[in-house]
């Protein structure tokens, strides 16, 4: 089963700053809910995990990430990721292209196009469920990406004003990965479905 998504998110930071983060694969992975890079094989290959929490149960997916393109001219990145859960009952792969598009001197857009393929138990949920779930995951990723870009911007401003000599060194550390809360994610999907069905606001 395949799910295709294309999303654009506004980023409150200059394009060059967002592009600096997009090139940092570990940093990008840290913005994805539940994801963590565990090993850097070389400049284009990584290994990682995705942790999912479903009530009292904790699931772990292990996989590989390949950087297939990194274009400074177009500020675009293409990744291919694949993995299986710890039991081998589910498998998934994702082909993702993301790019940063300047809006003005202080803002930009982050645009992503992805194709997710699922097999095994994960595929039994069907596109009607997996589409909204994938959409919610991307929304969380964009929120985390935006927060980290703003932290980088504050760090740059502090360095420029001379408030901190160490602020200019490197990117801010990525936050520790927390398991993706599957129940909260499903509730967000259900709320969105109710709003679209009944026109409910603030559900």
MARTI-954699 format. One record per atom (N, C-alpha, C): residue in one letter; atom name; y, z, x. Coordinates in nm, 3 decimals. Layout:
! residues N
r_a_y_z_x
A_CA_Y_Z_X
...
! end
This chain:
! residues 203
r_a_y_z_x
X_N_-0.118_0.000_0.083
X_CA_0.000_0.000_0.000
X_C_0.125_0.000_0.088
X_N_0.226_-0.076_0.048
X_CA_0.348_-0.086_0.127
X_C_0.469_-0.047_0.042
X_N_0.564_0.017_0.107
X_CA_0.691_0.053_0.044
X_C_0.803_0.001_0.134
X_N_0.897_-0.072_0.078
X_CA_1.010_-0.125_0.153
X_C_1.139_-0.061_0.105
X_N_1.224_-0.023_0.200
X_CA_1.350_0.041_0.168
X_C_1.461_-0.014_0.256
X_N_1.580_-0.023_0.199
X_CA_1.699_-0.057_0.277
X_C_1.812_0.033_0.229
X_N_1.869_0.110_0.321
X_CA_1.970_0.209_0.286
X_C_2.087_0.202_0.383
X_N_2.206_0.238_0.333
X_CA_2.326_0.247_0.417
X_C_2.391_0.382_0.393
X_N_2.424_0.451_0.502
X_CA_2.484_0.584_0.493
X_C_2.615_0.586_0.571
X_N_2.717_0.645_0.514
X_CA_2.846_0.660_0.581
X_C_2.837_0.774_0.683
X_N_2.889_0.749_0.803
X_CA_2.889_0.849_0.909
X_C_3.034_0.883_0.947
X_N_3.070_1.012_0.946
X_CA_3.208_1.052_0.976
X_C_3.235_1.063_1.125
X_N_3.209_0.954_1.198
X_CA_3.227_0.955_1.342
X_C_3.241_0.811_1.392
X_N_3.301_0.791_1.508
X_CA_3.313_0.655_1.563
X_C_3.177_0.592_1.588
X_N_3.173_0.460_1.582
X_CA_3.047_0.388_1.600
X_C_2.983_0.415_1.736
X_N_3.063_0.425_1.842
X_CA_3.008_0.448_1.975
X_C_2.935_0.581_1.984
X_N_2.985_0.682_1.912
X_CA_2.920_0.812_1.913
X_C_2.787_0.808_1.839
X_N_2.786_0.742_1.723
X_CA_2.661_0.728_1.647
X_C_2.559_0.645_1.725
X_N_2.607_0.543_1.795
X_CA_2.516_0.460_1.875
X_C_2.456_0.540_1.990
X_N_2.535_0.629_2.050
X_CA_2.483_0.713_2.158
X_C_2.366_0.797_2.108
X_N_2.376_0.849_1.986
X_CA_2.266_0.928_1.930
X_C_2.148_0.840_1.893
X_N_2.174_0.721_1.839
X_CA_2.066_0.633_1.795
X_C_1.979_0.591_1.913
X_N_2.036_0.586_2.035
X_CA_1.958_0.549_2.153
X_C_1.871_0.664_2.203
X_N_1.900_0.785_2.159
X_CA_1.826_0.903_2.203
X_C_1.706_0.922_2.110
X_N_1.590_0.871_2.150
X_CA_1.473_0.871_2.062
X_C_1.432_1.013_2.024
X_N_1.434_1.104_2.121
X_CA_1.401_1.243_2.090
X_C_1.499_1.301_1.988
X_N_1.628_1.266_2.004
X_CA_1.729_1.314_1.911
X_C_1.712_1.257_1.772
X_N_1.679_1.128_1.766
X_CA_1.656_1.063_1.636
X_C_1.535_1.126_1.568
X_N_1.428_1.149_1.643
X_CA_1.308_1.212_1.585
X_C_1.341_1.352_1.534
X_N_1.430_1.423_1.605
X_CA_1.467_1.557_1.563
X_C_1.543_1.560_1.431
X_N_1.601_1.446_1.394
X_CA_1.673_1.437_1.266
X_C_1.578_1.408_1.149
X_N_1.458_1.362_1.179
X_CA_1.360_1.332_1.075
X_C_1.290_1.461_1.033
X_N_1.291_1.493_0.903
X_CA_1.230_1.619_0.858
X_C_1.086_1.634_0.903
X_N_1.056_1.744_0.972
X_CA_0.920_1.774_1.014
X_C_0.871_1.703_1.138
X_N_0.951_1.612_1.195
X_CA_0.906_1.531_1.308
X_C_0.944_1.593_1.442
X_N_0.861_1.566_1.544
X_CA_0.887_1.617_1.677
X_C_0.819_1.528_1.781
X_N_0.893_1.492_1.886
X_CA_0.836_1.419_1.998
X_C_0.764_1.519_2.088
X_N_0.637_1.492_2.116
X_CA_0.559_1.583_2.201
X_C_0.536_1.529_2.342
X_N_0.549_1.398_2.359
X_CA_0.526_1.340_2.491
X_C_0.600_1.208_2.504
X_N_0.665_1.190_2.618
X_CA_0.727_1.062_2.651
X_C_0.635_0.990_2.749
X_N_0.568_0.886_2.701
X_CA_0.473_0.813_2.784
X_C_0.547_0.728_2.887
X_N_0.647_0.652_2.840
X_CA_0.736_0.574_2.926
X_C_0.864_0.551_2.848
X_N_0.947_0.457_2.893
X_CA_1.078_0.437_2.830
X_C_1.068_0.385_2.686
X_N_0.955_0.326_2.650
X_CA_0.944_0.267_2.516
X_C_0.829_0.323_2.433
X_N_0.753_0.416_2.486
X_CA_0.638_0.470_2.412
X_C_0.641_0.622_2.412
X_N_0.620_0.677_2.293
X_CA_0.625_0.822_2.275
X_C_0.509_0.865_2.186
X_N_0.474_0.993_2.198
X_CA_0.377_1.054_2.108
X_C_0.446_1.169_2.035
X_N_0.404_1.191_1.910
X_CA_0.470_1.296_1.835
X_C_0.387_1.346_1.719
X_N_0.445_1.441_1.646
X_CA_0.379_1.500_1.529
X_C_0.476_1.506_1.413
X_N_0.422_1.513_1.292
X_CA_0.499_1.539_1.171
X_C_0.430_1.651_1.096
X_N_0.502_1.760_1.072
X_CA_0.446_1.876_1.001
X_C_0.491_1.873_0.856
X_N_0.397_1.892_0.764
X_CA_0.425_1.892_0.620
X_C_0.374_2.022_0.560
X_N_0.459_2.088_0.483
X_CA_0.420_2.213_0.418
X_C_0.409_2.190_0.268
X_N_0.291_2.215_0.213
X_CA_0.266_2.203_0.069
X_C_0.223_2.340_0.017
X_N_0.320_2.420_-0.027
X_CA_0.290_2.556_-0.070
X_C_0.236_2.634_0.049
X_N_0.119_2.698_0.035
X_CA_0.063_2.777_0.146
X_C_-0.005_2.691_0.252
X_N_-0.024_2.563_0.224
X_CA_-0.096_2.475_0.317
X_C_0.000_2.407_0.414
X_N_-0.043_2.397_0.539
X_CA_0.034_2.326_0.642
X_C_-0.050_2.211_0.695
X_N_0.006_2.091_0.687
X_CA_-0.063_1.971_0.734
X_C_0.008_1.917_0.857
X_N_-0.067_1.852_0.944
X_CA_-0.010_1.796_1.065
X_C_-0.058_1.653_1.085
X_N_0.037_1.564_1.111
X_CA_0.007_1.425_1.140
X_C_0.042_1.397_1.285
X_N_-0.046_1.327_1.356
X_CA_-0.021_1.289_1.495
X_C_-0.010_1.138_1.504
X_N_0.084_1.093_1.586
X_CA_0.102_0.950_1.594
X_C_0.173_0.904_1.720
X_N_0.202_0.775_1.724
X_CA_0.266_0.712_1.838
X_C_0.388_0.634_1.790
X_N_0.490_0.628_1.877
X_CA_0.613_0.555_1.847
X_C_0.636_0.453_1.958
X_N_0.667_0.332_1.919
X_CA_0.699_0.227_2.016
X_C_0.840_0.175_1.989
X_N_0.924_0.174_2.091
X_CA_1.058_0.115_2.079
X_C_1.045_-0.034_2.106
X_N_1.060_-0.114_2.002
X_CA_1.037_-0.258_2.017
X_C_1.164_-0.334_2.050
X_N_1.281_-0.277_2.020
X_CA_1.407_-0.343_2.055
X_C_1.518_-0.239_2.058
X_N_1.608_-0.255_2.155
X_CA_1.725_-0.169_2.167
X_C_1.838_-0.259_2.214
X_N_1.928_-0.296_2.122
X_CA_2.030_-0.397_2.148
X_C_2.169_-0.334_2.144
X_N_2.229_-0.319_2.262
X_CA_2.362_-0.259_2.270
X_C_2.468_-0.350_2.207
X_N_2.444_-0.481_2.211
X_CA_2.541_-0.575_2.155
X_C_2.558_-0.561_2.005
X_N_2.447_-0.539_1.935
X_CA_2.452_-0.524_1.789
X_C_2.436_-0.379_1.745
X_N_2.427_-0.287_1.841
X_CA_2.409_-0.143_1.811
X_C_2.288_-0.124_1.720
X_N_2.177_-0.189_1.754
X_CA_2.059_-0.183_1.668
X_C_1.936_-0.135_1.746
X_N_1.846_-0.072_1.671
X_CA_1.724_-0.016_1.726
X_C_1.609_-0.053_1.634
X_N_1.496_-0.094_1.692
X_CA_1.377_-0.120_1.613
X_C_1.262_-0.035_1.666
X_N_1.202_0.041_1.576
X_CA_1.090_0.128_1.610
X_C_0.968_0.091_1.528
X_N_0.850_0.112_1.588
X_CA_0.725_0.102_1.512
X_C_0.647_0.230_1.537
X_N_0.610_0.297_1.429
X_CA_0.537_0.423_1.440
X_C_0.410_0.416_1.357
X_N_0.305_0.480_1.406
X_CA_0.179_0.487_1.331
X_C_0.113_0.621_1.359
X_N_0.037_0.670_1.261
X_CA_-0.029_0.798_1.281
X_C_-0.132_0.828_1.175
X_N_-0.209_0.932_1.198
X_CA_-0.311_0.978_1.103
X_C_-0.300_1.130_1.090
X_N_-0.348_1.183_0.977
X_CA_-0.346_1.328_0.962
X_C_-0.461_1.390_1.041
X_N_-0.462_1.522_1.049
X_CA_-0.559_1.591_1.134
X_C_-0.704_1.572_1.089
X_N_-0.724_1.538_0.961
X_CA_-0.859_1.516_0.910
X_C_-0.902_1.371_0.916
X_N_-0.807_1.282_0.943
X_CA_-0.837_1.140_0.945
X_C_-0.848_1.078_0.807
X_N_-0.809_1.154_0.703
X_CA_-0.820_1.104_0.566
X_C_-0.706_1.016_0.522
X_N_-0.595_1.020_0.595
X_CA_-0.478_0.939_0.560
X_C_-0.420_0.878_0.686
X_N_-0.364_0.758_0.672
X_CA_-0.298_0.692_0.783
X_C_-0.172_0.624_0.731
X_N_-0.073_0.613_0.819
X_CA_0.053_0.550_0.779
X_C_0.116_0.483_0.900
X_N_0.194_0.380_0.873
X_CA_0.271_0.314_0.978
X_C_0.409_0.279_0.923
X_N_0.507_0.270_1.012
X_CA_0.643_0.238_0.970
X_C_0.708_0.144_1.070
X_N_0.765_0.038_1.017
X_CA_0.843_-0.056_1.098
X_C_0.988_-0.037_1.057
X_N_1.070_0.018_1.145
X_CA_1.207_0.056_1.110
X_C_1.308_-0.015_1.199
X_N_1.410_-0.072_1.136
X_CA_1.524_-0.128_1.208
X_C_1.649_-0.054_1.162
X_N_1.721_0.004_1.255
X_CA_1.843_0.077_1.223
X_C_1.958_0.021_1.307
X_N_2.076_0.019_1.249
X_CA_2.192_-0.029_1.323
X_C_2.318_0.048_1.282
X_N_2.410_0.055_1.374
X_CA_2.539_0.121_1.350
X_C_2.645_0.014_1.333
X_N_2.719_0.021_1.223
X_CA_2.822_-0.077_1.193
X_C_2.957_-0.008_1.185
X_N_3.054_-0.047_1.271
X_CA_3.186_0.016_1.269
X_C_3.258_-0.008_1.135
X_N_3.330_0.094_1.089
X_CA_3.415_0.081_0.971
X_C_3.561_0.085_1.014
X_N_3.597_0.191_1.086
X_CA_3.729_0.202_1.148
X_C_3.714_0.288_1.272
X_N_3.825_0.333_1.328
X_CA_3.820_0.407_1.454
X_C_3.750_0.542_1.441
X_N_3.742_0.594_1.319
X_CA_3.688_0.729_1.301
X_C_3.561_0.734_1.219
X_N_3.508_0.620_1.175
X_CA_3.389_0.623_1.090
X_C_3.306_0.497_1.109
X_N_3.181_0.504_1.064
X_CA_3.090_0.392_1.074
X_C_2.983_0.407_0.967
X_N_2.897_0.307_0.957
X_CA_2.783_0.312_0.866
X_C_2.653_0.305_0.946
X_N_2.555_0.381_0.903
X_CA_2.421_0.373_0.958
X_C_2.334_0.303_0.855
X_N_2.283_0.185_0.891
X_CA_2.203_0.104_0.799
X_C_2.060_0.097_0.850
X_N_1.967_0.120_0.761
X_CA_1.827_0.116_0.799
X_C_1.743_0.033_0.705
X_N_1.651_-0.045_0.760
X_CA_1.554_-0.122_0.682
X_C_1.415_-0.083_0.730
X_N_1.330_-0.041_0.639
X_CA_1.197_0.004_0.680
X_C_1.089_-0.048_0.589
X_N_0.972_-0.066_0.647
X_CA_0.852_-0.100_0.571
X_C_0.745_0.001_0.608
X_N_0.700_0.078_0.510
X_CA_0.600_0.181_0.532
X_C_0.469_0.137_0.469
X_N_0.362_0.142_0.545
X_CA_0.228_0.110_0.496
X_C_0.143_0.235_0.499
X_N_0.066_0.258_0.391
X_CA_-0.018_0.376_0.382
X_C_-0.160_0.339_0.341
X_N_-0.254_0.416_0.391
X_CA_-0.395_0.395_0.355
X_C_-0.463_0.530_0.340
X_N_-0.581_0.530_0.281
X_CA_-0.653_0.656_0.262
X_C_-0.595_0.736_0.147
X_N_-0.601_0.868_0.159
X_CA_-0.555_0.956_0.052
X_C_-0.407_0.938_0.022
X_N_-0.325_0.912_0.125
X_CA_-0.182_0.898_0.104
X_C_-0.149_0.781_0.012
X_N_-0.233_0.677_0.013
X_CA_-0.207_0.559_-0.068
X_C_-0.237_0.581_-0.215
X_N_-0.312_0.688_-0.248
X_CA_-0.349_0.711_-0.388
X_C_-0.231_0.754_-0.473
X_N_-0.123_0.799_-0.409
X_CA_-0.005_0.839_-0.487
X_C_0.063_0.720_-0.552
X_N_0.050_0.602_-0.490
X_CA_0.108_0.482_-0.549
X_C_0.256_0.467_-0.518
X_N_0.306_0.345_-0.535
X_CA_0.443_0.313_-0.502
X_C_0.545_0.387_-0.586
X_N_0.511_0.421_-0.713
X_CA_0.607_0.489_-0.800
X_C_0.644_0.627_-0.747
X_N_0.551_0.692_-0.678
X_CA_0.579_0.822_-0.619
X_C_0.628_0.808_-0.476
X_N_0.561_0.726_-0.396
X_CA_0.593_0.717_-0.255
X_C_0.730_0.657_-0.231
X_N_0.774_0.565_-0.317
X_CA_0.908_0.508_-0.303
X_C_1.017_0.613_-0.309
X_N_1.022_0.693_-0.417
X_CA_1.121_0.801_-0.425
X_C_1.106_0.905_-0.316
X_N_0.982_0.938_-0.277
X_CA_0.961_1.036_-0.170
X_C_1.020_0.984_-0.039
X_N_0.991_0.857_-0.006
X_CA_1.046_0.797_0.115
X_C_1.198_0.795_0.110
X_N_1.254_0.770_-0.009
X_CA_1.398_0.769_-0.026
X_C_1.457_0.907_0.003
X_N_1.392_1.013_-0.048
X_CA_1.439_1.149_-0.024
X_C_1.430_1.185_0.125
X_N_1.325_1.142_0.191
X_CA_1.310_1.169_0.334
X_C_1.424_1.103_0.412
X_N_1.456_0.978_0.377
X_CA_1.565_0.908_0.444
X_C_1.698_0.977_0.419
X_N_1.718_1.029_0.297
X_CA_1.841_1.101_0.266
X_C_1.855_1.226_0.353
X_N_1.744_1.299_0.371
X_CA_1.746_1.417_0.457
X_C_1.772_1.378_0.602
X_N_1.709_1.269_0.646
X_CA_1.731_1.222_0.782
X_C_1.878_1.188_0.804
X_N_1.939_1.116_0.709
X_CA_2.080_1.076_0.723
X_C_2.171_1.197_0.727
X_N_2.141_1.299_0.647
X_CA_2.221_1.421_0.648
X_C_2.212_1.492_0.783
X_N_2.091_1.498_0.840
X_CA_2.071_1.561_0.971
X_C_2.139_1.479_1.080
X_N_2.128_1.346_1.072
X_CA_2.190_1.257_1.170
X_C_2.342_1.276_1.166
X_N_2.398_1.281_1.045
X_CA_2.542_1.299_1.029
X_C_2.588_1.432_1.088
X_N_2.511_1.538_1.063
X_CA_2.547_1.671_1.115
X_C_2.547_1.671_1.267
X_N_2.448_1.603_1.326
X_CA_2.441_1.603_1.473
X_C_2.552_1.518_1.534
X_N_2.586_1.406_1.468
X_CA_2.698_1.324_1.516
X_C_2.828_1.403_1.511
X_N_2.848_1.480_1.404
X_CA_2.968_1.562_1.394
X_C_2.970_1.670_1.502
X_N_2.853_1.725_1.536
X_CA_2.846_1.823_1.644
X_C_2.883_1.758_1.778
X_N_2.836_1.635_1.799
X_CA_2.871_1.562_1.920
X_C_3.020_1.536_1.926
X_N_3.079_1.502_1.810
X_CA_3.222_1.473_1.804
X_C_3.304_1.599_1.837
X_N_3.261_1.713_1.783
X_CA_3.330_1.839_1.812
X_C_3.318_1.873_1.960
X_N_3.202_1.845_2.017
X_CA_3.179_1.871_2.158
X_C_3.269_1.784_2.245
X_N_3.283_1.657_2.207
X_CA_3.370_1.565_2.281
X_C_3.515_1.608_2.272
X_N_3.556_1.653_2.152
X_CA_3.694_1.698_2.133
X_C_3.723_1.821_2.218
X_N_3.624_1.911_2.226
X_CA_3.642_2.031_2.308
X_C_3.654_1.995_2.455
X_N_3.575_1.896_2.499
X_CA_3.580_1.853_2.639
X_C_3.714_1.787_2.669
X_N_3.762_1.704_2.575
X_CA_3.887_1.634_2.594
X_C_4.005_1.729_2.603
X_N_4.000_1.838_2.530
X_CA_4.110_1.935_2.529
X_C_4.098_2.035_2.642
X_N_3.988_2.026_2.717
X_CA_3.968_2.116_2.829
X_C_3.921_2.254_2.787
X_N_3.878_2.268_2.661
X_CA_3.835_2.399_2.612
X_C_3.704_2.441_2.675
X_N_3.621_2.344_2.712
X_CA_3.492_2.378_2.772
X_C_3.453_2.271_2.871
X_N_3.440_2.307_2.996
X_CA_3.406_2.210_3.100
X_C_3.265_2.159_3.085
X_N_3.178_2.240_3.023
X_CA_3.037_2.200_3.010
X_C_3.012_2.118_2.886
X_N_3.112_2.104_2.798
X_CA_3.089_2.037_2.670
X_C_3.062_1.889_2.686
X_N_3.105_1.831_2.799
X_CA_3.091_1.687_2.815
X_C_2.956_1.646_2.871
X_N_2.872_1.741_2.901
X_CA_2.746_1.709_2.966
X_C_2.633_1.693_2.866
X_N_2.592_1.567_2.845
X_CA_2.475_1.539_2.761
X_C_2.500_1.555_2.614
X_N_2.396_1.522_2.535
X_CA_2.401_1.536_2.391
X_C_2.367_1.679_2.351
X_N_2.415_1.724_2.235
X_CA_2.376_1.856_2.187
X_C_2.226_1.862_2.168
X_N_2.168_1.977_2.193
X_CA_2.023_1.991_2.177
X_C_1.984_1.970_2.032
X_N_1.874_1.899_2.012
X_CA_1.825_1.877_1.875
X_C_1.773_2.008_1.819
X_N_1.796_2.032_1.688
X_CA_1.745_2.155_1.629
X_C_1.593_2.157_1.629
X_N_1.536_2.277_1.630
X_CA_1.390_2.289_1.629
X_C_1.335_2.230_1.499
X_N_1.230_2.149_1.511
X_CA_1.174_2.082_1.394
X_C_1.113_2.182_1.298
X_N_1.146_2.170_1.171
X_CA_1.087_2.254_1.069
X_C_0.992_2.169_0.985
X_N_0.883_2.226_0.934
X_CA_0.790_2.147_0.853
X_C_0.859_2.085_0.732
X_N_0.821_1.964_0.699
X_CA_0.873_1.898_0.580
X_C_0.816_1.968_0.458
X_N_0.903_2.021_0.373
X_CA_0.861_2.095_0.255
X_C_0.825_1.997_0.144
X_N_0.695_1.972_0.128
X_CA_0.650_1.873_0.032
X_C_0.682_1.909_-0.112
X_N_0.671_2.039_-0.147
X_CA_0.700_2.079_-0.285
X_C_0.847_2.063_-0.318
X_N_0.935_2.102_-0.224
X_CA_1.078_2.085_-0.247
X_C_1.113_1.937_-0.258
X_N_1.045_1.855_-0.178
X_CA_1.069_1.712_-0.181
X_C_1.028_1.653_-0.315
X_N_0.911_1.694_-0.365
X_CA_0.866_1.644_-0.494
X_C_0.958_1.691_-0.606
X_N_1.011_1.813_-0.597
X_CA_1.103_1.862_-0.699
X_C_1.231_1.779_-0.698
X_N_1.279_1.742_-0.581
X_CA_1.397_1.657_-0.573
X_C_1.371_1.522_-0.638
X_N_1.250_1.468_-0.618
X_CA_1.213_1.340_-0.681
X_C_1.208_1.356_-0.833
X_N_1.148_1.466_-0.881
X_CA_1.138_1.489_-1.025
X_C_1.277_1.503_-1.087
X_N_1.367_1.576_-1.019
X_CA_1.503_1.592_-1.071
X_C_1.574_1.457_-1.082
X_N_1.554_1.374_-0.977
X_CA_1.615_1.241_-0.981
X_C_1.560_1.158_-1.096
X_N_1.430_1.170_-1.121
X_CA_1.367_1.096_-1.231
X_C_1.421_1.144_-1.366
X_N_1.436_1.276_-1.382
X_CA_1.489_1.332_-1.506
X_C_1.633_1.287_-1.529
X_N_1.711_1.286_-1.424
X_CA_1.851_1.244_-1.440
X_C_1.858_1.099_-1.484
X_N_1.774_1.014_-1.424
X_CA_1.777_0.873_-1.461
X_C_1.723_0.849_-1.601
X_N_1.629_0.934_-1.645
X_CA_1.567_0.916_-1.775
X_C_1.653_0.967_-1.889
X_N_1.713_1.084_-1.868
X_CA_1.788_1.149_-1.976
X_C_1.938_1.158_-1.950
X_N_1.982_1.109_-1.836
X_CA_2.123_1.116_-1.806
X_C_2.168_1.258_-1.778
X_N_2.076_1.345_-1.728
X_CA_2.109_1.484_-1.700
X_C_2.188_1.491_-1.569
X_N_2.293_1.569_-1.568
X_CA_2.374_1.588_-1.447
X_C_2.354_1.729_-1.397
X_N_2.340_1.740_-1.265
X_CA_2.325_1.871_-1.203
X_C_2.191_1.936_-1.232
X_N_2.083_1.857_-1.262
X_CA_1.951_1.915_-1.291
X_C_1.895_1.984_-1.170
! end
